[in-house]
Amino acid sequence: MKNLDLARTALVVIDLQKGIMGTGELKPYSAAELLEKNNQLADSLINSPALITLVNVDPTTMQLLNKERSGKAYANIPVGFSEYVMPIAEDETAENVIKITKHNPGAFFGTDLDLQLRRRGIDTIILTGVATANGVYATALDAYQHGYKVIVVEDACADRDGELHQIFFDKLFVRLGEITSTKEILSAIKSEDI
């Protein structure tokens, strides 16, 4: 990975929240592994020229927007479902962090994410999170369609279905942008001397 202009880059973390990370097994990386990788990326960018964007989903609004589709899936939403699990979400010293609440699988539709990125001159998105075949893919596709350069960090994403995770990385993300690893991104960030 080369030519990573941090002032034009945003780390976009999808759905690392209590109600998703704390329920069911993630594959091919565990919730603990996923959180560790995402924390490494966020820590490397804290108070840098890059933007850190934490995205969560509010299932209550999804239920209100489309009762037929959501059905019983969100009938008994636990308290704290949408609370972020990354420590940077509560770090008051982090000046380059924004939070976006989405109401659909993708982080662009129905939110001000595109506006927030464009007003800061961002043209590159480093994308991570869960679930690979849902929120991460929907956001990658939207970002691609909005003209952003998309970089998806494979070992900072996970799904409930490990096979599906692999299919998306082997067949779909390669059509939308670049696939990389946490190690490669950290190396590119370090080379920027932030």
TIMAR-779179 format. One line per 8 residues: number of its first residue (from 1); their letters; for each residue x, y, z of C-alpha. Coordinates in Angstrom, 1 decimal, m for minus. Layout:
N
NUM = A = X,Y,Z; ... $
//
This chain:
194
1 = MKNLDLAR = 0.0,0.0,0.0; 1.3,3.4,m0.9; 0.2,7.0,m1.3; m2.1,7.2,1.7; m2.8,10.9,2.2; m4.1,11.0,5.8; m5.7,14.4,5.4; m7.9,12.9,2.7 $
9 = TALVVIDL = m8.5,9.6,4.4; m11.2,8.3,6.8; m11.3,5.2,8.8; m14.9,4.0,8.7; m15.8,1.4,11.4; m19.1,m0.4,10.9; m21.3,m1.7,13.8; m18.7,m2.4,16.5 $
17 = QKGIMGTG = m21.4,m2.1,19.1; m22.6,m4.1,22.1; m25.7,m5.6,20.5; m23.8,m7.0,17.5; m20.3,m7.8,18.9; m21.8,m9.5,22.0; m24.1,m11.9,20.3; m23.1,m15.0,18.4 $
25 = ELKPYSAA = m19.7,m16.2,17.1; m17.9,m14.1,14.5; m15.8,m15.7,11.8; m13.0,m16.0,10.7; m12.0,m13.6,13.4; m13.4,m13.6,16.9; m15.0,m10.5,18.4; m11.9,m10.0,20.6 $
33 = ELLEKNNQ = m9.6,m10.2,17.6; m11.8,m7.9,15.6; m11.9,m5.3,18.4; m8.1,m5.6,18.8; m7.4,m4.9,15.1; m9.9,m2.0,15.0; m8.4,m0.5,18.2; m4.9,m0.7,16.7 $
41 = LADSLINS = m6.1,1.2,13.6; m8.0,3.9,15.6; m5.1,4.3,18.0; m2.7,4.9,15.1; m4.9,7.6,13.7; m6.0,9.4,16.9; m5.5,13.2,16.6; m3.9,12.8,13.2 $
49 = PALITLVN = m5.0,14.5,10.0; m7.3,11.5,9.2; m10.9,11.2,10.3; m12.1,8.3,12.4; m15.8,7.6,11.8; m17.6,5.2,14.1; m20.8,3.9,12.7; m23.5,2.1,14.7 $
57 = VDPTTMQL = m27.0,1.0,13.8; m30.2,1.8,15.6; m32.4,m1.2,15.1; m35.5,0.6,16.6; m35.5,3.0,13.6; m35.0,0.1,11.2; m38.0,m1.6,12.7; m40.1,1.6,12.4 $
65 = LNKERSGK = m39.0,2.2,8.8; m39.8,m1.3,7.5; m41.8,m3.5,9.9; m42.3,m6.2,7.3; m38.6,m6.6,6.6; m37.4,m6.3,10.2; m40.2,m8.5,11.5; m39.3,m10.2,14.8 $
73 = AYANIPVG = m35.6,m9.7,14.4; m35.7,m6.5,16.5; m38.7,m7.4,18.7; m36.7,m7.6,22.0; m33.8,m5.2,21.6; m31.5,m5.3,24.7; m30.6,m2.1,26.6; m27.3,m0.7,25.2 $
81 = FSEYVMPI = m27.6,m2.5,21.9; m26.2,0.5,19.9; m23.4,1.4,22.4; m20.0,1.5,20.8; m17.4,m1.0,22.1; m14.3,0.8,21.0; m12.7,2.9,23.8; m12.0,5.7,21.4 $
89 = AEDETAEN = m15.8,6.3,21.3; m15.6,7.7,24.8; m12.1,9.3,24.5; m12.7,13.0,25.1; m9.1,13.8,23.9; m9.8,12.4,20.5; m10.5,15.4,18.3; m10.8,13.7,14.9 $
97 = VIKITKHN = m13.6,11.2,15.8; m17.2,11.5,14.6; m20.1,9.2,15.1; m22.8,8.3,12.6; m26.0,6.3,13.4; m27.3,4.4,10.4; m30.8,3.1,9.8; m30.1,0.7,6.9 $
105 = PGAFFGTD = m27.3,m1.8,6.2; m25.1,0.8,4.5; m23.7,3.9,6.3; m24.5,6.4,3.5; m28.2,6.1,2.8; m30.2,8.2,5.2; m27.2,9.7,7.1; m25.0,12.7,6.6 $
113 = LDLQLRRR = m21.8,10.5,6.2; m21.2,11.7,2.6; m21.6,15.3,3.7; m19.2,14.9,6.7; m16.6,13.3,4.4; m16.9,15.8,1.6; m16.7,18.9,3.8; m13.4,17.6,5.1 $
121 = GIDTIILT = m12.0,16.8,1.6; m12.0,13.1,2.2; m11.6,10.9,m0.9; m10.4,7.6,0.6; m12.2,5.3,3.0; m10.5,2.6,5.0; m13.4,0.3,5.8; m13.7,m2.2,8.7 $
129 = GVATANGV = m16.3,m3.8,10.9; m19.2,m6.3,10.9; m20.9,m7.9,9.2; m18.8,m8.5,6.1; m21.7,m9.5,4.0; m24.1,m6.9,5.3; m23.1,m3.5,6.7; m19.5,m3.6,5.5 $
137 = YATALDAY = m20.4,m4.6,1.9; m23.4,m2.2,1.7; m21.1,0.7,2.9; m18.3,m0.3,0.5; m20.8,m0.4,m2.4; m22.2,3.0,m1.5; m18.7,4.5,m1.1; m17.7,3.1,m4.5 $
145 = QHGYKVIV = m20.8,4.6,m6.1; m20.2,7.9,m4.4; m16.7,8.0,m6.0; m14.5,7.3,m3.0; m11.4,5.1,m3.1; m12.3,2.1,m1.0; m9.8,0.1,1.0; m11.2,m2.8,2.9 $
153 = VEDACADR = m9.2,m4.3,5.8; m9.8,m8.0,5.7; m8.6,m9.0,9.1; m10.5,m6.1,10.7; m13.8,m7.4,9.3; m15.9,m10.5,10.3; m19.2,m12.1,9.7; m21.3,m14.8,11.4 $
161 = DGELHQIF = m20.7,m16.9,8.3; m17.0,m17.5,7.7; m17.6,m18.9,4.2; m19.6,m15.9,3.2; m16.8,m13.6,4.6; m14.3,m15.3,2.3; m16.6,m15.2,m0.7; m17.1,m11.4,m0.3 $
169 = FDKLFVRL = m13.4,m10.8,m0.1; m12.5,m13.2,m3.0; m15.3,m12.1,m5.4; m16.9,m8.8,m4.5; m14.7,m6.4,m2.6; m12.0,m6.8,m5.3; m14.5,m5.1,m7.7; m15.0,m2.1,m5.5 $
177 = GEITSTKE = m11.5,m1.3,m4.3; m8.4,m2.5,m2.6; m8.1,m5.3,0.0; m5.4,m5.0,2.6; m4.5,m6.1,6.1; m4.2,m4.2,9.4; m0.4,m4.7,9.3; m0.2,m3.1,5.8 $
185 = ILSAIKSE = m2.4,m0.1,6.8; m0.5,0.5,10.0; 2.7,0.5,8.0; 1.3,3.0,5.5; 0.1,5.2,8.4; 3.5,5.1,10.0; 5.2,6.0,6.8; 3.2,9.3,6.8 $
193 = DI = 5.0,10.4,10.0; 1.9,11.6,11.7 $
//
